[in-house]
Amino acid sequence: MHKSTSRTKSKFSDRTVFKKRQGFRQYISNKLFTNSEKQISPNRNRLFVVWCILILAGLRLAINLYQLQIVQGENLTKRARNQQTVSLRPFTPRRMIVDRNNYVLAFDRIVYTLYAHPRLFQKKPEEIAKRLAVILNKNADELVKIFQGQKSGILLDSAVPEEIATQIFALHLNGLELTQKYLRFYPEADLTADVVGYINTERQGQAGVEYSQENLLARSAQTVKLRRQGNGALLPDGTPTGFLNLDDLRLQLTIDSRIQRIAQTALQQQVEKFRAKRGAVIVMDAWDGSLLALVSVPSYNPNKYSQADISLFKNWTVADLYEPGSTFKPLNVAIALETGVIKPDDMFDDPGFMRVADRTIKNAEQNRDRTIDIAQILQHSSNVGMVKIMQRLPTYIYYQWLQRLGLGQSINTDLPFAVTSQLKSQEKFMASPIEKATASFGQGFSLTALQLVQLHGALANGGKLVTPHVIKGLMDSQGQMHYSPTLPIPRQIFSPMTTHQVIKMMETVVDKGTGKASKISGYRIAGKTGTAQKANSRGGYQTGAYITSFLGILPAQSPHYVVLALVDEAQGSNAYGGTVAAPIVKSVINALIPLEQIPPSQGVN
């Protein structure tokens, strides 16, 4: 009994223990599950947040890629290419200028700009100044003062020649900087400045053919694009072949430096002798219009153009107008002969003065004979005789002839700054007989000296109006011409018969008249003197101010060259075209004869 009870209790006890254990396990299981859920839930949230962030970042990246690749792609590509490439236009020196005999008149040479940086000196300034002074031909003490005034960036010389720069390099002195550049150099200085001109610091022509022929002198350089590395170093691949090759072409002029120098010397002597304001000489080949010489005094040195008077940069023979005076009389004689109103042997009464409207016309000198022929009118430069010749010609026909000669028009030339000649309107010209009267002896209208030479060239070449020019063309170092300018076809204005008759009359001016000072033994020379009043701004003439001139044509039996000398405001009681300008022309002709191999005239002592 006790045993069964005991067993029952034992069984009950075991069940209780089992239930308790089961409950504990369930409790533990529930507890663990609850804790696990509590741990898993935050991890899921975190994972969700991370995935959201990644998705947003991906979207943002996709949007940025779209912006960069699609929206801004073309612009960014251009920017990248600009950063990766560089455009280079290599420096190309200007073509040199040579005269007709290939003497160099202008070329680019290498020079150096010399800077001093005293703060970098490793030797005493006195020692450096002493060494530099010998090479630069400067005072050592002055250099020391310059070094003491500034610590860096002192400009010592802006144009150190290459041979001097080599000596400075050889000193091996710290603190001296030499920067290479090209400088235009004119070896003949002021001799050809009126024709050649100069270029400025931007290497652009400012006067002469340097200005008018910029397209022929400035070489066209090819712009190339090169790739570069991140450090800026240029990569040679992609460089076009031969982009640095330069042609050896040079601009050849018709100017002869030898004739130019002789003309300048003769002109300078007369300008100084007669205390004149200025002067000029022009020599032209009448058959093709090429200018062998064109010089004026005073002039300037194009190597130092910044120190010159700016009024000298324009050549006054093409840029200034003047009334030609008596040098125009042969052209009026040609007009009268061409129209048939006179014959070469016609005679005219010349009392020395005459009335035209309300004016009195007088001769500069009194003639011995009252009756003179046309040649004598030119010999003695008779104003009265010229007025009587042109009175035979209807005024409107005379005016048309002046227009036909080119008055009132600009001359066609390759020299810059040419101005238009002036001729009164036809209405004003025909309003009073005094207009035709004054025009008959070269007053009342104005032209340039070069245009006067052009017109007399027509008398020399048989009546054709040629184009005065100084450009012969572009020639290589082997003498082969690669370019020649196309000139207008010469225009016939007089018949050969008329010009032959006028030249014979002009020859008597040198033999018997006012041009005797130009006479050369053994050669026939035709010419005409002029002593023209200078017009003022008020419409009258300046008191005591004249332009004296002489125009010579040679050889008279077969005219080829025209030589004009002008001297502005020569002083003295004996200052006339025959005394001031004619000796200049004689000096130039004496140079022309051997240089152009002009043979003596037959039958002339």
VOGU-3710 file (C-alpha; in Angstrom, 3 decimals, decimal comma):
1> mhkstsrtks> 0,000/0,000/0,000  2,647/2,295/0,911  4,580/1,189/-2,012  1,772/2,036/-4,471  1,215/5,325/-2,894  4,804/5,944/-3,042  4,903/5,014/-6,663  1,871/7,213/-7,334  3,514/10,096/-5,680  6,589/9,334/-7,592
11> kfsdrtvfkk> 4,746/9,273/-10,887  2,946/12,457/-10,038  6,157/13,990/-9,089  7,762/12,930/-12,352  4,895/14,396/-14,347  5,139/17,582/-12,471  8,822/17,737/-13,108  8,273/16,898/-16,742  5,599/19,546/-17,093  7,779/22,020/-15,372
21> rqgfrqyisn> 10,627/21,106/-17,680  8,328/21,341/-20,690  7,099/24,723/-19,566  10,614/25,895/-18,934  11,638/24,770/-22,362  8,633/26,469/-23,873  9,409/29,534/-21,892  13,010/29,469/-22,975  11,952/28,841/-26,570  9,444/31,672/-26,495
31> klftnsekqi> 11,962/33,889/-24,872  14,609/33,087/-27,449  12,158/33,523/-30,317  11,014/36,833/-28,955  14,605/38,004/-28,565  15,418/36,739/-32,076  12,533/38,677/-33,554  13,657/41,691/-31,679  17,198/41,277/-33,188  16,066/40,493/-36,794
41> spnrnrlfvv> 13,673/43,449/-37,081  16,373/46,213/-36,770  18,644/44,391/-39,240  15,875/44,343/-41,805  15,321/48,067/-41,334  18,958/48,766/-41,708  19,129/46,641/-44,836  16,160/48,449/-46,287  17,727/51,814/-45,607  20,988/50,701/-47,181
51> wcililaglr> 19,195/49,433/-50,267  17,292/52,714/-50,551  20,521/54,662/-50,297  22,136/52,515/-52,939  19,173/52,853/-55,251  19,127/56,650/-54,783  22,864/56,826/-55,372  22,503/54,754/-58,498  19,740/56,982/-59,733  21,830/60,025/-58,955
61> lainlyqlqi> 24,768/58,509/-60,781  22,584/57,648/-63,749  21,249/61,196/-63,839  24,781/62,616/-63,664  25,932/60,281/-66,409  22,999/61,363/-68,530  23,839/65,005/-67,905  27,527/64,512/-68,696  27,176/62,130/-71,617  24,008/63,364/-73,284
71> vqgenltkra> 23,139/66,887/-72,166  26,677/68,337/-71,733  28,560/65,772/-73,797  29,303/67,933/-76,824  30,380/70,936/-74,753  32,602/68,852/-72,457  34,188/67,144/-75,443  35,150/70,524/-76,853  36,579/71,625/-73,521  38,588/68,451/-73,235
81> rnqqtvslrp> 39,985/68,850/-76,720  40,899/72,458/-75,980  42,763/71,357/-72,885  44,499/68,531/-74,688  45,510/70,515/-77,787  47,216/73,834/-78,429  47,063/75,987/-81,556  50,407/77,328/-82,707  51,125/79,884/-85,399  54,899/79,879/-85,794
91> ftprrmivdr> 56,678/83,207/-86,204  57,635/83,888/-89,806  59,998/86,727/-90,701  58,907/89,255/-93,312  60,340/88,954/-96,765  63,372/91,102/-97,435  63,312/94,052/-99,821  66,028/94,489/-102,449  66,666/97,052/-105,164  66,924/96,341/-108,882
101> nnyvlafdri> 70,532/95,163/-108,421  69,658/92,925/-105,430  71,196/95,261/-102,852  69,350/94,589/-99,600  67,154/97,467/-98,422  65,226/95,751/-95,589  65,429/92,412/-93,794  64,618/90,753/-90,460  67,560/90,030/-88,182  67,802/88,341/-84,790
111> vytlyahprl> 68,400/90,677/-81,859  68,077/90,318/-78,106  66,452/92,295/-75,337  68,834/92,570/-72,381  67,429/92,693/-68,832  69,319/92,894/-65,556  68,116/91,407/-62,233  70,500/92,716/-59,533  68,908/90,562/-56,800  70,278/87,509/-58,649
121> fqkkpeeiak> 73,798/88,860/-58,979  76,400/86,548/-57,477  79,144/89,079/-58,037  79,467/92,696/-57,059  77,449/95,125/-59,234  80,641/97,096/-59,867  82,332/94,061/-61,396  79,327/93,193/-63,575  78,977/96,812/-64,704  82,656/96,931/-65,614
131> rlavilnkna> 82,379/93,829/-67,813  79,143/94,945/-69,486  80,361/98,481/-70,126  83,112/97,237/-72,426  80,715/95,091/-74,486  77,771/97,516/-74,605  79,956/100,617/-75,003  78,397/102,218/-71,936  79,710/103,957/-68,837  80,348/101,532/-65,968
141> delvkifqgq> 79,460/104,080/-63,260  76,106/104,778/-64,902  75,383/101,054/-65,036  76,107/100,741/-61,307  73,613/103,537/-60,585  71,039/101,752/-62,725  71,608/98,498/-60,821  71,129/100,297/-57,508  67,834/101,845/-58,547  65,871/98,627/-59,021
151> ksgilldsav> 66,163/95,021/-57,838  64,841/93,282/-60,941  63,571/93,731/-64,512  65,929/96,532/-65,575  65,889/97,040/-69,355  69,451/97,693/-70,475  69,031/97,389/-74,252  66,071/96,476/-76,458  68,048/95,549/-79,562  71,341/93,818/-78,771
161> peeiatqifa> 72,917/92,459/-81,969  73,564/88,737/-82,128  77,343/89,116/-82,031  77,135/91,284/-78,889  74,697/88,844/-77,279  77,210/86,042/-77,873  79,819/87,978/-75,901  77,364/88,526/-73,049  76,483/84,828/-72,960  80,197/84,048/-72,724
171> lhlngleltq> 80,455/86,027/-69,466  78,316/83,407/-67,649  76,952/86,008/-65,243  73,851/85,293/-63,179  71,246/88,044/-63,158  71,454/88,898/-66,864  68,596/87,861/-69,148  68,699/87,877/-72,956  65,394/87,403/-74,818  65,549/86,666/-78,532
181> kylrfypead> 63,356/88,457/-81,075  63,333/89,585/-84,715  63,921/93,214/-85,648  63,445/94,844/-89,063  66,698/96,405/-90,194  67,256/98,947/-92,961  70,942/98,939/-93,944  70,608/102,040/-96,165  68,996/104,049/-93,336  67,482/107,276/-94,743
191> ltadvvgyin> 68,610/106,688/-98,342  65,515/104,704/-99,361  63,187/105,537/-96,476  60,795/107,477/-98,733  60,231/104,362/-100,821  60,735/101,461/-98,400  59,097/102,971/-95,272  59,156/101,137/-91,928  57,211/98,735/-89,685  56,087/99,351/-86,097
201> terqgqagve> 56,570/97,234/-82,972  53,571/95,090/-83,974  55,452/94,325/-87,195  52,918/96,085/-89,388  53,955/98,369/-92,237  53,341/102,059/-91,596  54,884/103,832/-94,605  56,334/103,193/-98,049  56,091/99,762/-99,645  56,235/98,221/-96,173
211> ysqenllars> 52,700/99,617/-95,881  51,355/99,384/-99,438  52,775/95,885/-100,101  51,948/94,278/-96,759  50,335/91,319/-98,542  53,570/90,563/-100,408  55,975/91,131/-97,527  54,165/89,334/-94,690  54,488/85,586/-95,191  51,310/83,591/-94,507
221> aqtvklrrqg> 52,039/81,121/-91,688  49,959/77,930/-91,285  48,280/77,540/-87,894  48,730/73,983/-86,543  47,129/72,111/-83,634  49,319/69,874/-81,482  48,372/67,523/-78,640  50,021/67,955/-75,276  50,523/65,857/-72,191  49,164/66,554/-68,750
231> ngallpdgtp> 52,346/68,408/-67,835  51,973/70,630/-70,894  54,651/68,987/-73,027  53,800/69,022/-76,725  53,495/65,746/-78,603  55,032/65,764/-82,083  52,542/63,338/-83,608  50,001/65,028/-85,846  52,379/67,813/-86,880  51,883/68,548/-90,602
241> tgflnlddlr> 54,941/67,913/-92,723  56,857/71,019/-93,739  54,753/73,541/-91,828  57,911/75,415/-90,789  59,383/75,599/-94,284  59,788/79,194/-95,508  60,107/80,377/-99,083  63,147/82,376/-100,109  61,170/85,015/-102,023  62,132/88,650/-101,748
251> lqltidsriq> 60,415/91,827/-102,930  62,480/93,448/-105,664  62,086/97,147/-106,398  62,851/99,131/-109,538  64,892/101,575/-107,442  68,630/101,769/-108,136  70,442/102,553/-104,873  73,415/104,007/-106,759  71,294/106,596/-108,575  69,354/107,185/-105,386
261> riaqtalqqq> 72,538/108,024/-103,466  73,840/110,420/-106,114  70,462/112,152/-106,296  70,324/112,486/-102,519  73,812/113,977/-102,329  73,193/116,515/-105,091  69,824/117,456/-103,622  71,192/117,849/-100,104  73,916/120,203/-101,322  71,449/122,511/-103,060
271> vekfrakrga> 68,957/122,466/-100,187  71,703/123,511/-97,786  73,197/126,054/-100,203  69,900/127,849/-100,744  68,592/127,273/-97,190  65,493/125,582/-98,592  62,676/123,970/-96,670  62,868/120,644/-98,510  63,590/119,062/-101,867  62,925/115,982/-103,970
281> vivmdawdgs> 64,249/114,108/-106,995  62,387/111,593/-109,173  63,916/109,517/-111,970  61,542/107,492/-114,164  61,929/105,178/-117,131  59,455/106,779/-119,523  58,800/103,569/-121,443  57,474/101,402/-118,607  56,982/103,835/-115,691  59,544/102,167/-113,419
291> llalvsvpsy> 61,089/104,571/-110,913  64,870/104,370/-110,704  65,110/106,926/-107,917  62,756/108,742/-105,601  64,397/110,682/-102,811  63,487/113,636/-100,647  65,329/115,838/-98,163  64,915/115,931/-95,220  64,179/112,275/-94,623  64,305/109,918/-91,618
301> npnkysqadi> 66,085/106,788/-90,445  63,553/103,917/-90,421  65,747/102,083/-87,889  64,932/104,927/-85,471  61,513/105,966/-86,743  60,276/106,807/-83,244  62,723/109,722/-83,166  61,581/111,156/-86,519  59,126/113,894/-87,361  55,886/112,108/-88,299
311> slfknwtvad> 55,352/114,511/-91,217  58,272/112,814/-92,983  56,553/109,426/-93,099  54,432/110,504/-96,071  56,453/111,066/-99,216  55,540/114,575/-100,306  56,117/113,799/-103,995  52,937/111,674/-103,899  51,149/113,078/-100,853  51,403/116,864/-101,380
321> lyepgstfkp> 49,884/118,986/-104,142  51,498/122,035/-105,709  51,014/124,257/-108,731  53,603/123,160/-111,328  54,070/126,547/-112,934  56,265/126,744/-116,031  57,132/123,010/-116,025  53,569/122,468/-117,289  54,057/124,713/-120,342  55,414/121,952/-122,642
331> lnvaialetg> 52,230/119,955/-121,974  50,081/122,935/-122,941  52,136/123,328/-126,128  51,488/119,630/-126,849  47,739/120,157/-126,382  47,760/123,116/-128,776  49,775/121,184/-131,367  47,574/118,108/-131,024  44,382/120,128/-131,548  45,892/121,940/-134,527
341> vikpddmfdd> 45,452/125,494/-133,222  49,201/126,155/-133,661  52,088/124,972/-135,807  55,689/124,558/-134,651  56,893/127,619/-136,598  54,095/130,009/-135,528  55,207/133,426/-134,269  53,649/135,460/-131,439  53,943/139,057/-130,377  55,222/139,322/-126,799
351> pgfmrvadrt> 55,450/142,840/-125,336  56,173/141,382/-121,878  52,704/141,905/-120,428  49,038/141,755/-121,390  45,577/142,327/-119,925  43,183/139,420/-119,414  39,832/140,481/-117,981  40,742/142,580/-114,923  44,239/141,080/-114,483  47,638/141,929/-115,893
361> iknaeqnrdr> 49,792/138,986/-116,997  53,559/139,581/-116,912  56,646/137,626/-117,844  59,232/136,748/-115,229  61,949/138,193/-117,499  61,814/140,741/-120,290  62,410/139,372/-123,785  64,784/141,188/-126,126  62,616/140,427/-129,141  58,933/141,312/-129,207
371> tidiaqilqh> 58,143/138,612/-131,761  59,043/135,052/-130,711  58,317/131,521/-131,858  57,006/128,661/-129,736  60,472/127,300/-128,957  61,512/130,730/-127,690  58,366/130,900/-125,566  59,647/127,806/-123,784  63,274/129,009/-123,770  62,385/132,241/-121,991
381> ssnvgmvkim> 59,353/130,760/-120,173  57,105/133,485/-121,550  53,757/133,698/-119,750  52,381/136,116/-122,322  53,298/133,811/-125,180  51,609/130,833/-123,488  48,419/132,809/-122,861  48,267/133,793/-126,533  48,783/130,173/-127,598  45,965/128,851/-125,426
391> qrlptyiyyq> 43,612/131,704/-126,381  43,396/130,043/-129,796  41,878/126,948/-128,185  38,192/126,998/-127,135  37,918/126,950/-123,347  35,715/123,851/-123,110  38,088/121,869/-125,348  41,050/122,958/-123,233  39,218/121,865/-120,077  38,470/118,457/-121,591
401> wlqrlglgqs> 42,148/118,064/-122,401  43,149/118,865/-118,816  40,768/116,150/-117,681  42,185/113,784/-120,272  45,657/114,330/-118,819  44,294/113,147/-115,469  43,884/116,425/-113,601  41,241/116,133/-110,918  42,074/112,439/-110,538  44,449/110,415/-108,380
411> intdlpfavt> 47,519/108,864/-109,948  47,668/105,080/-110,176  50,819/103,981/-108,303  51,979/101,348/-105,829  53,315/104,013/-103,452  50,967/104,774/-100,546  49,130/107,952/-99,582  48,813/109,324/-103,139  46,391/112,245/-103,235  43,995/113,414/-105,930
421> sqlksqekfm> 45,063/116,337/-108,098  42,804/119,376/-108,078  41,065/121,012/-111,023  38,280/123,560/-110,751  34,822/122,625/-111,942  34,077/123,183/-115,602  31,495/125,830/-114,710  33,998/127,824/-112,664  36,805/127,268/-115,164  34,703/128,675/-118,004
431> aspiekatas> 33,223/131,523/-115,992  36,223/133,811/-116,508  38,965/133,995/-119,169  41,537/134,428/-116,398  41,178/130,743/-115,467  42,373/129,555/-118,867  45,063/132,238/-118,911  46,617/131,191/-115,592  46,314/127,496/-116,464  48,345/128,154/-119,618
441> fgqgfsltal> 51,438/128,809/-117,468  50,703/126,152/-114,831  48,675/127,965/-112,170  45,101/127,631/-110,920  45,277/123,828/-110,571  47,512/121,493/-108,572  49,029/118,034/-108,859  51,747/115,914/-107,295  55,364/115,836/-108,425  54,964/112,195/-109,428
451> qlvqlhgala> 51,998/113,029/-111,647  54,008/115,745/-113,380  56,741/113,189/-114,100  54,115/110,806/-115,461  52,790/113,486/-117,847  56,260/114,382/-119,110  56,884/110,665/-119,533  54,162/110,783/-122,178  56,176/113,458/-124,037  59,261/111,231/-123,842
461> nggklvtphv> 57,744/107,902/-124,952  55,674/109,016/-127,909  52,468/110,068/-126,165  51,562/107,197/-123,813  50,512/107,687/-120,209  52,327/104,960/-118,224  51,922/103,976/-114,576  54,742/105,113/-112,255  55,698/102,198/-109,985  58,475/100,883/-107,743
471> ikglmdsqgq> 57,505/97,193/-107,458  59,233/94,817/-109,855  57,969/91,600/-108,258  58,705/88,640/-105,982  61,954/86,942/-106,885  63,707/83,919/-105,371  67,383/83,610/-104,460  68,142/82,100/-107,878  66,849/85,176/-109,690  63,618/83,612/-110,927
481> mhysptlpip> 60,587/85,902/-110,829  57,513/84,325/-109,209  55,168/87,311/-109,274  55,008/90,562/-111,213  52,280/93,174/-110,741  49,854/93,678/-113,579  50,014/97,313/-114,670  47,297/99,162/-116,591  47,767/99,318/-120,340  49,410/102,677/-121,242
491> rqifspmtth> 46,887/105,193/-122,554  47,725/107,155/-125,711  47,122/110,875/-125,152  49,436/112,526/-127,708  50,589/111,479/-131,139  54,281/110,609/-131,622  54,607/113,531/-134,040  53,398/116,001/-131,438  55,722/114,703/-128,726  58,679/114,754/-131,129
501> qvikmmetvv> 58,025/118,418/-131,903  57,702/119,368/-128,228  60,909/117,530/-127,269  62,818/119,449/-129,957  61,517/122,706/-128,493  62,451/121,635/-124,967  65,952/120,830/-126,203  66,444/124,507/-127,025  65,669/125,358/-123,369  68,863/123,537/-122,373
511> dkgtgkaski> 70,933/124,753/-125,326  69,857/128,402/-125,349  67,378/129,091/-122,579  66,910/128,918/-118,800  68,091/125,321/-118,512  71,727/125,810/-119,528  72,936/124,637/-116,107  71,860/121,073/-117,001  73,824/120,929/-120,237  76,243/117,974/-120,619
521> sgyriagktg> 78,837/117,906/-123,347  78,160/115,290/-125,995  74,538/114,642/-125,015  71,260/116,089/-126,212  69,005/116,915/-123,282  65,515/118,405/-123,323  64,226/120,275/-120,317  62,055/122,918/-118,733  62,602/125,151/-115,732  59,950/126,269/-113,290
531> taqkansrgg> 59,731/128,845/-110,516  56,171/128,487/-109,267  54,446/130,561/-106,634  53,144/128,645/-103,617  49,420/128,898/-103,019  48,094/129,703/-99,565  44,963/128,483/-97,788  43,063/131,706/-98,575  43,127/131,182/-102,328  46,023/133,530/-103,100
541> yqtgayitsf> 49,774/133,067/-103,122  52,409/133,285/-100,406  54,677/136,293/-100,689  58,230/135,354/-101,602  57,552/131,571/-101,409  58,370/129,561/-104,527  58,964/125,980/-105,605  61,901/125,943/-107,991  62,100/122,986/-110,341  63,703/121,568/-113,436
551> lgilpaqsph> 62,547/118,651/-115,519  64,986/116,965/-117,874  64,394/114,357/-120,587  67,231/112,355/-122,160  68,527/111,523/-124,621  66,579/114,052/-126,671  67,064/112,192/-129,956  65,535/109,029/-128,453  63,941/109,964/-125,113  64,009/107,305/-122,425
561> yvvlalvdea> 64,391/108,889/-118,977  62,619/111,687/-117,137  64,398/113,439/-114,240  62,606/115,973/-112,021  64,204/118,022/-109,244  62,119/120,161/-106,878  63,362/122,536/-104,184  60,787/124,097/-101,891  61,301/127,708/-100,714  64,893/128,230/-101,812
571> qgsnayggtv> 66,249/131,483/-100,401  68,258/134,178/-102,164  67,941/136,620/-105,012  69,252/134,092/-107,510  66,942/131,217/-106,522  65,313/130,034/-109,755  64,632/126,704/-111,384  67,630/127,128/-113,650  70,029/127,947/-110,820  68,715/125,725/-108,007
581> aapivksvin> 67,163/122,616/-109,574  68,921/122,305/-112,956  72,352/121,514/-111,421  70,734/118,660/-109,461  69,339/117,123/-112,634  72,740/117,455/-114,299  74,378/115,469/-111,465  71,759/112,748/-111,746  72,094/112,544/-115,538  75,863/112,280/-115,205
591> alipleqipp> 75,246/109,193/-113,037  72,625/107,768/-115,391  74,863/107,909/-118,465  77,415/105,252/-117,363  75,010/103,179/-115,264  72,441/102,885/-118,049  75,141/102,868/-120,739  73,645/105,787/-122,666  75,805/106,485/-125,737  76,749/110,043/-126,720
601> sqgvn> 74,441/111,808/-129,141  75,666/111,882/-132,731  76,629/115,251/-134,111  76,868/116,864/-130,678  80,151/118,269/-129,333
//
